[in-house]
Amino acid sequence: MKVGFRRALSRRRAGRWASGLPLRAYLAFAVGLPLLVMTVFGTAAVRDAWTERQAALDLEALADDIGALTELESVFDRERALSYSSLIIQVLGLDLTDHPELAPIQNGTDLARVRREVDRLMTVLEGRGIGIDLDQLVAVRAALNATEPSLDELSAQFALAQAPIDERWEERLDMARSLGARHELPEVVQARLRVVVESKRVLESADEQISALLTLVNGGDVQVEPVERIITHRALQEDAKARGRIEFGPRGAEAAQRLRESGASERFERLYDGFISAAILEGAVPEPDPLTVLSFLVDGVDYVDALTGVSLAASADLREASRGHAHEAGRRVAVYVALGLVVVVSSVVVVVIVGRAILRPARILEDEARRISEGEFRVAIVPPDGPRELGAAVGAFNEMAGTLTAVENLATHMADPDHDPAESVDPLPGSTGEALQGALDRLRSAMAEAARQRAELEKLATSDSLTGLLNRRAVLDELGKEMVRAWRSGSAVMALYVDLDGLKALNDTYGHDAGDAAIRTAAEVLADNTRAIDLAARVGGDEYLVIGSVPAGPEGRAQAEATAQRLLSTITSTLVRVEGNAVVPLRASVGVALAEGTDLEGEGARDRLVKAADTALYQAKRGGRGRVAWAPA
């Protein structure tokens, strides 16, 4: 038997730890390997396209920043020119009544409006994360409002105020150049970026040109440094224009055309040529008329505005080209992802089709078999699909699973405490059930015999062999349980201690058989005259204990008294037949005790109640026997 068990266990373990790959693993390998290769290369292509897209989006954002900084610089140049004009008007005390076009300069309306625009653009840039130090600009404005600085002092202060703007501009431009150098962006994007760089050079050259002309006019005598600065920046400006014009985008080309057609640009260049010619050929600069200087400033600002328009248009072209490339790169990402999804979906469809034909029934069979190996016999019926060999295996499995389920049901039924081992049951189904039926029948017979022996042992352990009543140990156990129930329900428990009077004399006169007859007769009286909820037990030679639940309070005391009196009356009216057909009346005494409330609690409560009933019995004996006595309160 032991060898057979070990053999069965080894087979079970071998089945559980079977090696080898499942069918779906081979299918997954056949489909997954090429899919993995395609995924690796596809992921690389998607990553590159996505990186290009992000770079283009970053460049678009930088183009927005550059455009905003260019616009700020343009408005800042206008504030500087208007500040110069306001200073000249104040210093010379000019009356511009005959020049209404210059009236806004004289009354400060244009300057106030431009200052508000500068402040607004500063706030916008700060919201975009581009902080610019305003302390120097605030100082320039305060100095202009409080005093009349010289033109050179005012120019130097504005140069300091413009430095943070130029720093942020160069910072964003360097970031844009770095993006262009790190990523293989299309040529059109690179060209638009070069135009932005060159337009910035033109704008800076124009600013330097105006500043140098102001220095030259303000100085009176011809100075070499301002003239060289003017000539150098004019050459740089023309060079930048020539190179930028070739690669202009649509917006930049339109802005450059407007610049060429601008009257302010023509007037500014004519005035510029006149000053330079006089400085170089004649060695001196003619004393300019103040109104001419003001017109020069106004035209210079308009000229710078036109150049700023070119720079803004170049930034817009760069932004548009970057956005277009980002869209194109995003489209490529979408195409790559879509192709990848098509491949994945196609692979899944293949797996599903093959799985439905072969793998699905095999997987279901495997799952249900695993559930059985884990002890769960109530499994679903596996459909006999797939190839013929698989269908045959599924049929055998379903039959064995049904047999195991029937065995489990039978075992559960047989484990029920209320189950009768002798009860007939249906035979196990299937050929496997037929093979197991004999073993189960033997098991049921053994269980029935064990149940019978267990019942006999339990009866011997809890009952009195002479009377059939409970013995002392059993009744005390039941008394403890009854007291717990009474404490929970708020009721009381009575204990009646009954003792036969004169039993020794009966034994001495008629023998022990007569005494045993008297004990049995008294037990029958107690069993027949107590309630169904009461328990009667023989606890000694001629001593009995009756327990039961009664209501708490006077009502319970009255019920206990009535029960004791009834039992005493019935016992004393009963005759016992002894040898020679003689009859002898029974005699008894009863002690009564009641436990309720706190008497039901605590360790030893049961023993205290029994002792109290025993004490009451002793008092009944001392009081003359044949009576009922209560335990003292």
Wavefront OBJ file of the C-alpha trace (Angstrom):
o trace
v 0.000 0.000 0.000
v 2.833 2.376 0.885
v 4.667 1.546 -2.349
v 1.539 2.173 -4.406
v 1.010 5.541 -2.745
v 4.577 6.620 -3.440
v 4.247 5.556 -7.065
v 1.067 7.591 -7.478
v 2.696 10.598 -5.818
v 5.752 10.381 -8.073
v 3.496 10.326 -11.129
v 1.645 13.388 -9.880
v 4.882 15.291 -9.332
v 6.181 14.285 -12.749
v 3.027 15.656 -14.334
v 3.201 18.866 -12.361
v 6.856 19.575 -13.115
v 6.794 18.433 -16.758
v 9.488 20.174 -18.797
v 9.278 21.548 -22.320
v 7.760 24.645 -23.862
v 4.035 24.917 -24.491
v 2.624 25.130 -28.009
v 1.947 28.831 -27.744
v 5.621 29.415 -26.877
v 6.692 27.957 -30.223
v 4.075 29.989 -32.033
v 5.084 33.134 -30.144
v 8.727 32.517 -31.073
v 7.880 32.055 -34.757
v 5.854 35.266 -34.836
v 7.739 37.253 -32.220
v 11.291 36.990 -33.576
v 10.665 38.870 -36.837
v 8.321 41.162 -34.966
v 11.100 41.939 -32.485
v 13.551 42.757 -35.283
v 11.021 45.052 -36.920
v 10.306 46.666 -33.552
v 13.994 47.417 -32.950
v 14.461 49.118 -36.306
v 11.037 50.760 -36.173
v 11.716 52.116 -32.695
v 14.972 53.657 -33.885
v 13.187 55.342 -36.800
v 10.384 56.600 -34.535
v 12.911 57.880 -32.006
v 14.850 59.787 -34.670
v 11.685 61.292 -36.131
v 10.421 62.179 -32.676
v 13.752 63.815 -31.803
v 13.566 65.884 -34.993
v 10.018 66.878 -34.142
v 10.999 67.974 -30.621
v 13.985 69.916 -31.981
v 11.723 71.667 -34.506
v 9.199 72.502 -31.773
v 12.004 73.852 -29.570
v 13.291 75.925 -32.483
v 9.767 77.225 -33.086
v 9.562 78.321 -29.442
v 12.982 79.969 -29.709
v 11.814 81.786 -32.863
v 8.878 83.129 -30.849
v 11.277 84.310 -28.133
v 13.600 85.920 -30.680
v 10.669 87.693 -32.333
v 9.455 88.999 -28.978
v 12.965 90.201 -28.071
v 13.335 91.847 -31.486
v 10.035 93.652 -31.033
v 11.176 94.786 -27.571
v 14.458 96.069 -28.974
v 12.619 98.005 -31.676
v 10.338 99.698 -29.154
v 13.326 100.294 -26.886
v 15.166 102.047 -29.791
v 12.115 104.210 -30.323
v 12.100 105.171 -26.626
v 15.806 106.051 -26.908
v 15.264 108.187 -30.004
v 12.287 109.969 -28.448
v 14.325 110.537 -25.299
v 17.119 112.080 -27.428
v 14.561 114.266 -29.195
v 12.957 115.355 -25.935
v 16.387 116.253 -24.534
v 17.289 118.307 -27.631
v 13.981 120.189 -27.497
v 14.476 120.947 -23.791
v 18.109 122.024 -24.117
v 17.574 124.244 -27.185
v 14.132 125.488 -26.147
v 12.710 124.762 -29.610
v 9.232 125.909 -30.582
v 7.633 123.307 -32.840
v 4.349 125.123 -33.385
v 4.920 125.223 -37.141
v 5.722 121.509 -37.207
v 2.591 119.657 -36.058
v 4.108 116.322 -37.053
v 6.676 116.822 -34.233
v 4.158 118.027 -31.628
v 3.770 114.563 -29.967
v 7.532 114.586 -29.411
v 7.452 118.029 -27.789
v 4.534 117.312 -25.424
v 5.860 113.827 -24.508
v 2.818 111.898 -25.726
v 4.863 109.595 -27.969
v 7.473 108.988 -25.269
v 4.873 108.046 -22.640
v 3.133 105.695 -25.064
v 6.394 104.021 -26.077
v 7.440 103.610 -22.446
v 4.169 101.828 -21.702
v 4.755 99.557 -24.683
v 8.288 98.758 -23.456
v 6.928 97.889 -20.007
v 4.225 95.705 -21.544
v 6.700 93.760 -23.639
v 8.956 93.332 -20.600
v 6.008 91.765 -18.746
v 5.192 89.490 -21.690
v 8.771 88.265 -21.862
v 8.858 87.665 -18.131
v 5.741 85.522 -18.524
v 7.621 83.478 -21.148
v 10.454 82.887 -18.674
v 12.789 85.551 -20.107
v 13.679 87.870 -17.243
v 15.367 91.201 -18.032
v 16.924 93.531 -15.452
v 14.980 96.832 -15.521
v 17.044 98.722 -12.941
v 19.198 100.556 -15.490
v 16.196 101.546 -17.627
v 14.426 102.893 -14.551
v 17.567 104.894 -13.728
v 17.695 106.348 -17.270
v 14.097 107.467 -17.115
v 14.564 108.993 -13.687
v 17.670 110.886 -14.839
v 15.871 112.238 -17.911
v 12.896 113.371 -15.834
v 14.978 114.987 -13.089
v 17.900 116.584 -14.974
v 19.118 117.502 -18.433
v 22.019 115.126 -19.093
v 24.249 115.550 -22.114
v 23.548 113.553 -25.248
v 26.674 111.459 -24.664
v 25.645 110.688 -21.063
v 22.144 109.748 -22.150
v 23.528 107.546 -24.938
v 25.857 105.757 -22.513
v 23.022 105.142 -20.036
v 20.738 103.744 -22.745
v 23.569 101.487 -23.901
v 23.788 100.050 -20.377
v 20.001 99.587 -20.251
v 20.030 97.795 -23.630
v 22.776 95.363 -22.622
v 20.417 92.879 -20.781
v 18.111 92.798 -23.821
v 21.032 92.017 -26.122
v 22.241 89.315 -23.690
v 18.874 87.554 -23.749
v 18.735 87.902 -27.538
v 22.186 86.379 -27.969
v 21.295 83.650 -25.460
v 18.244 82.593 -27.458
v 20.160 82.892 -30.719
v 22.962 80.662 -29.383
v 20.362 78.106 -28.315
v 18.860 78.177 -31.814
v 22.318 77.782 -33.427
v 23.052 74.870 -31.071
v 19.817 73.145 -32.033
v 20.641 73.586 -35.709
v 24.111 72.162 -35.195
v 23.018 69.149 -33.104
v 20.158 67.993 -35.315
v 19.935 67.287 -39.006
v 17.228 69.824 -39.704
v 16.111 70.428 -43.306
v 17.983 73.016 -45.364
v 14.988 75.332 -45.465
v 14.968 75.498 -41.638
v 18.736 76.055 -41.550
v 18.373 78.822 -44.184
v 15.639 80.558 -42.172
v 17.860 80.408 -39.107
v 20.733 82.051 -41.041
v 18.396 84.836 -42.162
v 17.441 85.496 -38.525
v 21.115 85.752 -37.610
v 21.924 88.108 -40.505
v 18.849 90.295 -39.843
v 20.059 90.713 -36.283
v 23.456 91.867 -37.604
v 21.740 94.396 -39.865
v 19.656 95.717 -36.979
v 22.676 96.017 -34.685
v 24.629 97.789 -37.436
v 21.792 100.289 -37.925
v 21.741 101.019 -34.183
v 25.497 101.546 -34.176
v 25.230 103.721 -37.283
v 22.662 106.038 -35.670
v 24.678 106.198 -32.456
v 27.881 107.056 -34.363
v 26.130 109.776 -36.398
v 24.761 111.334 -33.208
v 28.239 111.289 -31.713
v 29.642 112.893 -34.883
v 26.955 115.605 -34.981
v 27.246 116.323 -31.283
v 31.018 116.601 -31.385
v 31.246 119.257 -34.085
v 34.804 118.413 -35.160
v 35.469 115.373 -37.248
v 36.579 112.437 -35.068
v 38.137 109.371 -36.539
v 36.415 106.776 -34.306
v 32.772 107.707 -35.125
v 33.523 107.895 -38.860
v 35.228 104.492 -38.821
v 32.324 103.033 -36.857
v 29.824 104.373 -39.378
v 31.771 103.057 -42.373
v 32.395 99.662 -40.756
v 28.778 99.070 -39.739
v 27.500 100.296 -43.088
v 29.732 97.697 -44.785
v 28.527 94.989 -42.390
v 24.946 96.027 -42.973
v 25.256 95.839 -46.744
v 27.021 92.470 -46.506
v 24.317 91.048 -44.224
v 21.562 92.397 -46.474
v 23.185 90.804 -49.529
v 23.531 87.378 -47.889
v 20.158 87.480 -46.122
v 18.230 88.536 -49.214
v 19.227 85.386 -51.045
v 17.644 83.100 -48.414
v 14.665 85.202 -47.366
v 11.414 83.402 -46.702
v 8.091 84.770 -47.999
v 7.479 87.055 -45.044
v 11.098 88.199 -44.924
v 11.095 88.987 -48.647
v 7.956 91.133 -48.304
v 9.425 92.979 -45.298
v 12.707 93.575 -47.177
v 10.763 94.986 -50.127
v 8.891 97.358 -47.807
v 12.232 98.437 -46.353
v 13.581 99.290 -49.788
v 10.442 101.255 -50.618
v 10.422 103.123 -47.307
v 10.769 106.914 -47.547
v 12.302 107.097 -44.100
v 14.979 104.669 -45.198
v 15.788 106.808 -48.257
v 15.877 110.050 -46.246
v 18.026 108.497 -43.550
v 20.554 107.168 -46.037
v 20.664 110.530 -47.863
v 21.360 112.381 -44.618
v 23.898 109.724 -43.693
v 25.710 110.134 -47.053
v 25.810 113.922 -46.602
v 27.397 113.743 -43.161
v 29.916 111.110 -44.208
v 30.920 112.998 -47.360
v 31.470 116.210 -45.414
v 33.411 114.390 -42.728
v 35.708 112.642 -45.192
v 36.126 115.227 -47.998
v 35.914 118.501 -46.108
v 37.293 117.333 -42.752
v 34.440 118.999 -40.857
v 30.772 118.385 -40.195
v 28.440 121.328 -40.977
v 26.515 122.725 -38.023
v 23.172 120.910 -38.304
v 19.864 122.602 -37.866
v 18.081 121.312 -34.654
v 14.980 120.503 -36.690
v 17.162 118.529 -39.087
v 18.546 116.547 -36.162
v 15.012 115.830 -34.937
v 13.940 114.726 -38.397
v 17.062 112.583 -38.572
v 16.091 110.912 -35.314
v 12.505 110.352 -36.435
v 13.616 108.938 -39.793
v 16.284 106.850 -38.075
v 13.696 105.309 -35.768
v 11.392 104.618 -38.707
v 14.347 103.088 -40.520
v 15.128 100.853 -37.535
v 11.437 99.935 -37.317
v 11.537 98.842 -40.933
v 14.657 96.768 -40.247
v 12.917 95.333 -37.184
v 10.031 94.348 -39.408
v 12.491 92.396 -41.537
v 13.890 90.691 -38.456
v 10.403 89.885 -37.144
v 9.420 88.510 -40.528
v 12.578 86.372 -40.548
v 11.647 85.045 -37.095
v 8.134 84.305 -38.372
v 9.600 82.459 -41.378
v 11.800 80.441 -39.046
v 8.831 79.671 -36.822
v 6.725 78.614 -39.805
v 9.512 76.435 -41.230
v 10.111 74.828 -37.822
v 6.392 74.200 -37.379
v 6.194 72.645 -40.847
v 9.148 70.378 -40.123
v 7.676 69.418 -36.743
v 4.434 68.542 -38.503
v 6.304 66.493 -41.090
v 8.326 64.696 -38.416
v 5.143 64.075 -36.437
v 3.518 62.675 -39.564
v 6.440 60.307 -40.019
v 6.127 59.227 -36.392
v 2.423 58.564 -36.949
v 3.175 56.581 -40.125
v 5.841 54.498 -38.382
v 3.558 53.851 -35.417
v 0.654 52.999 -37.729
v 2.802 50.547 -39.674
v 3.970 49.017 -36.423
v 0.386 48.676 -35.234
v -0.594 47.050 -38.529
v 2.217 44.515 -38.105
v 1.280 43.876 -34.473
v -2.417 43.536 -35.269
v -1.642 41.185 -38.160
v 0.507 39.072 -35.860
v -2.240 39.009 -33.260
v -4.780 37.952 -35.889
v -2.523 35.079 -36.934
v -2.066 34.020 -33.318
v -5.805 34.208 -32.685
v -6.684 32.149 -35.776
v -4.150 29.455 -34.952
v -5.079 29.628 -31.298
v -8.742 29.026 -32.024
v -7.887 25.997 -34.107
v -5.279 24.326 -31.902
v -4.154 26.296 -28.884
v -7.507 27.285 -27.391
v -8.773 23.773 -26.528
v -5.280 22.772 -25.375
v -5.057 25.828 -23.132
v -8.510 25.187 -21.656
v -7.559 21.569 -20.982
v -4.326 22.699 -19.334
v -6.097 25.257 -17.145
v -8.744 22.813 -15.965
v -6.123 20.127 -15.309
v -4.131 22.626 -13.239
v -7.236 23.456 -11.219
v -7.728 19.767 -10.479
v -4.059 19.389 -9.479
v -4.598 22.261 -7.028
v -7.526 20.448 -5.422
v -10.434 22.156 -7.170
v -12.512 19.344 -8.663
v -15.527 21.379 -9.757
v -14.214 22.310 -13.199
v -16.027 23.242 -16.377
v -16.615 20.715 -19.126
v -13.901 21.180 -21.751
v -15.343 21.338 -25.294
v -13.917 18.507 -27.465
v -12.615 20.856 -30.187
v -9.436 20.706 -32.209
v -7.721 17.668 -33.729
v -9.048 14.131 -33.167
v -6.276 13.157 -30.745
v -6.896 16.249 -28.662
v -10.640 15.584 -28.686
v -10.076 12.044 -27.350
v -7.878 13.358 -24.544
v -10.492 15.971 -23.690
v -13.230 13.308 -23.528
v -11.197 11.163 -21.116
v -10.412 14.231 -19.023
v -14.074 15.257 -18.789
v -15.023 11.748 -17.604
v -12.318 11.717 -14.934
v -13.214 15.247 -13.842
v -16.851 14.180 -13.434
v -15.782 11.185 -11.382
v -13.594 13.335 -9.128
v -16.450 15.795 -8.626
v -18.762 12.924 -7.628
v -16.113 11.611 -5.227
v -15.730 15.078 -3.708
v -19.505 15.400 -3.264
v -19.664 11.960 -1.652
v -16.755 12.781 0.653
v -18.415 16.072 1.681
v -21.670 14.225 2.341
v -19.915 11.544 4.373
v -18.059 14.206 6.407
v -21.351 15.793 7.506
v -21.864 15.080 11.258
v -25.534 14.331 10.600
v -24.705 11.852 7.852
v -25.910 8.313 8.286
v -23.134 5.964 7.115
v -25.726 3.314 6.335
v -27.581 5.617 3.922
v -27.492 4.441 0.294
v -25.852 6.706 -2.324
v -25.784 6.732 -6.123
v -22.893 4.878 -7.762
v -20.002 6.889 -9.207
v -20.308 7.696 -12.935
v -18.044 6.494 -15.727
v -15.513 3.739 -16.044
v -13.205 5.481 -13.573
v -16.115 5.629 -11.107
v -16.696 1.891 -11.493
v -13.046 1.280 -10.631
v -13.321 3.434 -7.498
v -16.750 2.263 -6.358
v -15.536 -0.847 -4.521
v -12.962 1.124 -2.525
v -15.586 3.739 -1.619
v -18.046 1.056 -0.474
v -15.417 -0.417 1.837
v -14.634 3.039 3.134
v -18.326 3.740 3.859
v -18.668 0.434 5.741
v -15.591 1.231 7.836
v -16.921 4.709 8.575
v -20.313 3.315 9.632
v -18.667 0.898 12.053
v -16.429 3.668 13.419
v -19.461 5.944 13.924
v -21.307 3.182 15.808
v -18.341 2.546 18.072
v -17.862 6.260 18.634
v -21.516 6.669 19.667
v -21.211 3.793 22.110
v -18.053 5.230 23.627
v -19.662 8.651 23.936
v -22.681 7.120 25.660
v -20.471 5.214 28.090
v -18.503 8.333 28.859
v -21.501 10.573 29.570
v -24.230 8.286 31.005
v -24.773 6.263 34.162
v -24.716 2.548 33.450
v -27.380 1.646 36.045
v -30.018 4.275 35.292
v -29.208 5.548 31.787
v -29.210 9.138 33.103
v -26.307 11.526 32.608
v -23.373 10.954 34.898
v -21.834 13.573 37.179
v -19.205 14.822 34.720
v -21.688 15.200 31.888
v -24.315 17.032 33.934
v -21.737 19.434 35.357
v -20.545 20.257 31.824
v -24.128 20.939 30.749
v -24.732 23.018 33.886
v -21.807 25.295 32.999
v -23.178 25.809 29.483
v -26.672 26.466 30.822
v -25.370 29.118 33.210
v -23.575 30.925 30.347
v -26.796 30.927 28.288
v -28.797 32.194 31.279
v -26.302 35.012 31.890
v -26.553 36.138 28.259
v -30.377 35.952 28.177
v -30.975 37.422 31.644
v -32.693 34.282 33.023
v -31.858 32.037 36.000
v -30.781 28.398 36.545
v -32.278 26.035 39.149
v -30.465 23.077 40.684
v -32.465 20.350 42.547
v -30.404 17.940 44.631
v -32.511 14.766 45.237
v -31.493 12.047 47.701
v -33.395 8.827 48.477
v -34.171 8.355 52.171
v -33.685 4.925 53.807
v -31.824 3.271 50.949
v -29.255 1.709 53.325
v -32.007 0.061 55.351
v -33.577 -1.214 52.109
v -30.272 -2.765 51.073
v -29.754 -4.306 54.482
v -33.255 -5.782 54.592
v -33.859 -6.908 50.997
v -30.419 -6.946 49.453
v -28.583 -4.793 46.927
v -30.829 -5.868 44.055
v -33.713 -4.167 45.825
v -31.533 -1.088 46.298
v -30.635 -1.038 42.603
v -34.323 -1.368 41.710
v -35.112 1.614 43.912
v -32.372 3.680 42.241
v -33.629 2.787 38.741
v -37.240 3.516 39.661
v -36.344 6.922 41.087
v -34.392 7.739 37.895
v -37.422 6.826 35.766
v -39.612 9.111 37.879
v -37.200 12.001 37.460
v -36.881 11.462 33.698
v -40.675 11.245 33.222
v -41.611 14.237 35.391
v -39.183 16.935 34.273
v -39.496 19.358 31.376
v -37.934 18.713 28.010
v -35.461 21.517 28.716
v -34.451 20.028 32.083
v -31.650 17.533 32.593
v -31.613 14.785 35.230
v -28.431 12.961 36.293
v -27.262 10.434 38.853
v -24.335 12.045 40.689
v -23.797 9.519 43.492
v -25.069 6.273 44.949
v -28.638 7.446 45.655
v -28.194 11.091 44.778
v -29.589 12.861 41.707
v -29.207 16.347 40.264
v -31.884 18.060 38.172
v -30.997 21.317 36.398
v -32.985 23.642 34.158
v -33.535 27.219 33.074
v -36.222 29.346 34.778
v -37.151 33.039 34.633
v -35.251 35.397 36.895
v -36.891 36.769 40.005
v -39.902 35.499 41.982
v -41.409 33.715 38.992
v -38.339 31.546 38.575
v -38.247 30.803 42.293
v -41.871 29.718 42.151
v -41.221 27.434 39.166
v -38.249 25.834 40.932
v -40.354 25.292 44.081
v -43.198 23.750 42.053
v -40.820 21.419 40.224
v -39.206 20.248 43.475
v -42.570 19.618 45.133
v -43.874 17.738 42.103
v -40.839 15.481 41.946
v -40.950 14.837 45.684
v -44.650 13.990 45.552
v -44.225 11.660 42.604
v -41.265 9.836 44.142
v -42.950 9.334 47.520
v -46.062 7.934 45.845
v -44.060 5.354 43.916
v -43.689 1.736 45.175
v -40.713 -0.535 44.526
v -41.287 -4.296 44.170
v -38.780 -6.362 46.136
v -38.336 -10.128 46.685
v -41.362 -12.139 47.551
v -43.656 -9.716 45.657
v -43.395 -7.282 48.542
v -43.588 -3.558 47.745
v -41.771 -0.776 49.499
v -42.602 2.966 49.099
v -39.809 5.306 48.011
v -38.789 8.170 50.235
v -36.700 11.231 49.277
v -35.532 14.713 50.278
v -34.910 17.654 47.872
v -32.559 20.594 48.191
v -33.198 23.590 45.915
v -30.793 26.366 44.857
v -31.215 29.174 42.292
v -28.530 31.195 40.490
v -29.295 34.460 38.693
v -27.576 37.749 37.860
v -24.066 37.928 39.232
v -24.370 34.409 40.689
v -23.980 33.158 37.114
v -20.642 34.897 36.573
v -17.111 34.204 37.578
v -14.951 31.184 38.060
v -16.532 28.491 40.269
v -20.105 29.730 39.760
v -21.194 26.223 38.733
v -19.646 24.546 41.768
v -21.136 27.163 44.066
v -24.630 26.455 42.719
v -24.238 22.662 43.207
v -22.840 23.169 46.688
v -25.770 25.437 47.554
v -28.242 22.740 46.442
v -26.300 20.117 48.415
v -26.447 22.350 51.498
v -30.215 22.738 51.055
v -30.535 18.937 50.849
v -28.601 18.625 54.082
v -31.050 21.036 55.728
v -33.980 18.976 54.403
v -32.419 15.854 55.964
v -31.928 17.604 59.270
v -35.453 18.950 59.149
v -36.967 15.474 59.217
v -36.478 14.119 55.708
v -39.189 13.769 53.069
v -39.325 17.488 52.372
v -38.044 20.316 50.152
v -35.536 22.803 51.527
v -33.994 25.922 49.982
v -30.433 26.991 50.208
v -29.931 29.965 52.530
v -29.919 33.332 50.748
l 1 2 3 4 5 6 7 8 9 10 11 12 13 14 15 16 17 18 19 20 21 22 23 24 25 26 27 28 29 30 31 32 33 34 35 36 37 38 39 40 41 42 43 44 45 46 47 48 49 50 51 52 53 54 55 56 57 58 59 60 61 62 63 64 65 66 67 68 69 70 71 72 73 74 75 76 77 78 79 80 81 82 83 84 85 86 87 88 89 90 91 92 93 94 95 96 97 98 99 100 101 102 103 104 105 106 107 108 109 110 111 112 113 114 115 116 117 118 119 120 121 122 123 124 125 126 127 128 129 130 131 132 133 134 135 136 137 138 139 140 141 142 143 144 145 146 147 148 149 150 151 152 153 154 155 156 157 158 159 160 161 162 163 164 165 166 167 168 169 170 171 172 173 174 175 176 177 178 179 180 181 182 183 184 185 186 187 188 189 190 191 192 193 194 195 196 197 198 199 200 201 202 203 204 205 206 207 208 209 210 211 212 213 214 215 216 217 218 219 220 221 222 223 224 225 226 227 228 229 230 231 232 233 234 235 236 237 238 239 240 241 242 243 244 245 246 247 248 249 250 251 252 253 254 255 256 257 258 259 260 261 262 263 264 265 266 267 268 269 270 271 272 273 274 275 276 277 278 279 280 281 282 283 284 285 286 287 288 289 290 291 292 293 294 295 296 297 298 299 300 301 302 303 304 305 306 307 308 309 310 311 312 313 314 315 316 317 318 319 320 321 322 323 324 325 326 327 328 329 330 331 332 333 334 335 336 337 338 339 340 341 342 343 344 345 346 347 348 349 350 351 352 353 354 355 356 357 358 359 360 361 362 363 364 365 366 367 368 369 370 371 372 373 374 375 376 377 378 379 380 381 382 383 384 385 386 387 388 389 390 391 392 393 394 395 396 397 398 399 400 401 402 403 404 405 406 407 408 409 410 411 412 413 414 415 416 417 418 419 420 421 422 423 424 425 426 427 428 429 430 431 432 433 434 435 436 437 438 439 440 441 442 443 444 445 446 447 448 449 450 451 452 453 454 455 456 457 458 459 460 461 462 463 464 465 466 467 468 469 470 471 472 473 474 475 476 477 478 479 480 481 482 483 484 485 486 487 488 489 490 491 492 493 494 495 496 497 498 499 500 501 502 503 504 505 506 507 508 509 510 511 512 513 514 515 516 517 518 519 520 521 522 523 524 525 526 527 528 529 530 531 532 533 534 535 536 537 538 539 540 541 542 543 544 545 546 547 548 549 550 551 552 553 554 555 556 557 558 559 560 561 562 563 564 565 566 567 568 569 570 571 572 573 574 575 576 577 578 579 580 581 582 583 584 585 586 587 588 589 590 591 592 593 594 595 596 597 598 599 600 601 602 603 604 605 606 607 608 609 610 611 612 613 614 615 616 617 618 619 620 621 622 623 624 625 626 627 628 629 630 631 632 633
